[in-house]
């Protein structure tokens, strides 16, 4: 059996699984926290956006690694 296709494509596909799961957990937990303490919605939202940027960086690093290697 011969494997065809570009290995970078497979690598990028695997690299998006982690950030996708991380983004879902991050947003879900933020919504849960806002539901428990609505007065903290502002600071929680700011922290969520910072966390989203860091999680998205993982996906972009996976994309760049696919092009480099």
NUTORLO-41726 format. One record per residue: y negated, z negated, x negated of N, C-alpha, C, O in turn; residue in one letter. Coordinates in steps of 0.001 Angstrom, whole numbers, padded with zeros to 6 digits, always signed. Example, Ala and Ser with C-alpha at 12.3 -4.5 7.8 and 13.67 -1.06 7.14 Angstrom:
<rs>
+005690-007800-013190+004500-007800-012300+003300-007800-013200+003319-008465-014236A;+002250-007080-012850+001060-007140-013670-000030-007870-012900-001138-008039-013409S;
</rs>
This chain:
<rs>
+001179+000000-000841+000000+000000+000000-001242+000000-000886-001355-000791-001822X;-002155+000886-000577-003360+001033-001375-004553+000507-000600-004714+000800+000585X;-005385-000269-001271-006591-000802-000651-007726+000174-000921-008009+000515-002069X;-008367+000617+000147-009493+001527-000015-010759+000832+000458-010708-000146+001205X;-011885+001348+000016-013166+000763+000411-013836+000086-000768-013246-000085-001834X;-015048-000282-000554-015839-000886-001607-015668-002400-001564-015853-003016-000514X;-015324-002989-002677-015106-004432-002727-016406-005201-002479-016367-006336-002004X;-017546-004602-002792-018827-005260-002526-019043-005437-001027-019624-006435-000598X;-018587-004492-000238-018712-004603+001207-017903-005782+001728-018365-006526+002593X;-016716-005946+001207-015881-007078+001609-016520-008380+001152-016538-009360+001897X;-017042-008394-000061-017685-009594-000584-018898-009992+000224-019109-011175+000489X;-019707-009006+000623-020891-009334+001420-020481-009831+002799-021114-010730+003353X;-019443-009257+003344-018959-009742+004637-018517-011190+004566-018795-011973+005475X;-017837-011547+003502-017425-012937+003324-018621-013840+003024-018627-015008+003411X;-019630-013307+002340-020804-014099+001999-021653-014428+003216-022423-015388+003184X;-021532-013658+004283-022328-013940+005476-021687-014973+006386-022347-015482+007292X;-020437-015291+006174-019769-016271+007028-020394-017653+006854-020698-018327+007838X;-020586-018072+005611-021140-019396+005337-022531-019599+005920-022748-020572+006641X;-023490-018705+005629-024816-018868+006217-024816-018779+007743-025617-019442+008402X;-023936-017975+008299-023867-017893+009765-023427-019203+010390-024000-019655+011382X;-022415-019802+009809-021951-021098+010296-023021-022156+010056-023286-022984+010927X;-023633-022129+008878-024679-023103+008557-025868-023005+009491-026426-024027+009890X;-026262-021798+009842-027393-021606+010753-027072-022154+012137-027908-022802+012767X;-025869-021894+012599-025469-022405+013910-025449-023916+013957-025924-024515+014922X;-024905-024539+012926-024872-026006+012875-026285-026569+012787-026607-027550+013458X;-027124-025957+011969-028494-026431+011779-029293-026405+013070-029936-027393+013425X;-029257-025292+013767-030013-025173+015009-029418-026085+016090-030156-026720+016843X;-028102-026146+016163-027461-026994+017163-027785-028462+016985-028070-029160+017958X;-027745-028936+015755-028049-030344+015498-029524-030650+015723-029871-031747+016158X;-030398-029682+015428-031822-029896+015691-032070-030010+017189-032833-030872+017626X;-031438-029155+017974-031592-029241+019427-031048-030561+019964-031625-031154+020876X;-029948-031009+019399-029376-032291+019800-030338-033439+019485-030516-034351+020293X;-030957-033383+018299-031892-034434+017902-033134-034428+018778-033638-035492+019136X;-033640-033244+019134-034815-033155+020002-034484-033675+021398-035329-034294+022046X;-033275-033430+021859-032879-033940+023173-032801-035466+023166-033080-036109+024178X;-032426-036040+022038-032322-037498+021945-033687-038152+021763-033955-039203+022345X;-034555-037535+020955-035878-038091+020689-036929-036979+020760-037290-036401+019735X;-037413-036684+021949-038369-035575+022110-039675-035764+021334-040339-034784+020996X;-040045-037004+021053-041306-037233+020337-041244-036760+018882-042286-036620+018241X;-040064-036514+018359-039911-036034+016986-039702-034524+016918-039250-034009+015895X;-040024-033817+017983-039767-032370+018027-040532-031622+016935-039980-030704+016328X;-041779-031987+016672-042586-031290+015667-042009-031393+014260-041740-030374+013625X;-041813-032634+013764-041241-032753+012414-039828-032163+012301-039475-031593+011269X;-039038-032299+013343-037688-031732+013299-037728-030209+013233-036923-029587+012540X;-038661-029623+013952-038787-028165+013939-039182-027672+012550-038661-026667+012067X;-040108-028391+011913-040529-028005+010559-039344-028085+009594-039109-027166+008809X;-038607-029185+009663-037446-029334+008789-036383-028283+009085-035696-027821+008173X;-036241-027901+010362-035269-026881+010716-035650-025538+010090-034786-024826+009577X;-036933-025191+010130-037355-023919+009557-037182-023896+008040-036830-022861+007474X;-037426-025022+007381-037197-025091+005937-035705-024914+005646-035325-024173+004739X;-034871-025595+006420-033423-025453+006244-032948-024043+006530-032065-023534+005839X;-033530-023396+007554-033147-022020+007865-033481-021083+006710-032719-020165+006409X;-034619-021317+006066-034999-020476+004927-034003-020634+003787-033634-019656+003136X;-033570-021865+003549-032608-022096+002474-031249-021485+002799-030582-020941+001919X;-030842-021576+004052-029556-020995+004451-029613-019474+004375-028650-018836+003948X;-030725-018895+004782-030869-017442+004703-030874-016967+003254-030425-015857+002966X;-031376-017795+002343-031367-017428+000927-029937-017210+000444-029690-016344-000396X;-028996-017991+000970-027594-017802+000583-027097-016417+000991-026393-015754+000230X;-027465-015990+002188-027073-014658+002637-027695-013562+001790-027044-012562+001489X;-028957-013744+001402-029616-012743+000576-029031-012704-000836-028946-011640-001448X;-028633-013860-001344-027993-013872-002653-026655-013128-002586-026291-012412-003519X;-025924-013302-001476-024680-012559-001295-024912-011063-001238-024128-010286-001783X;-025993-010654-000576-026337-009240-000505-026692-008699-001889-026225-007630-002281X;-027515-009436-002623-027912-008997-003956-026695-008935-004899-026584-008024-005719X;-025802-009899-004772-024614-009891-005631-023752-008663-005336-023118-008115-006237X;-023731-008236-004080-022984-007029-003747-023546-005781-004415-022796-004880-004792X;-024865-005730-004562-025478-004582-005221-025360-004659-006736-025235-003635-007407X;-025398-005871-007271-025380-006034-008730-023992-005759-009282-023840-005055-010281X;-022989-006313-008635-021633-006193-009182-020972-005053-008529-019816-004755-008829X;
</rs>
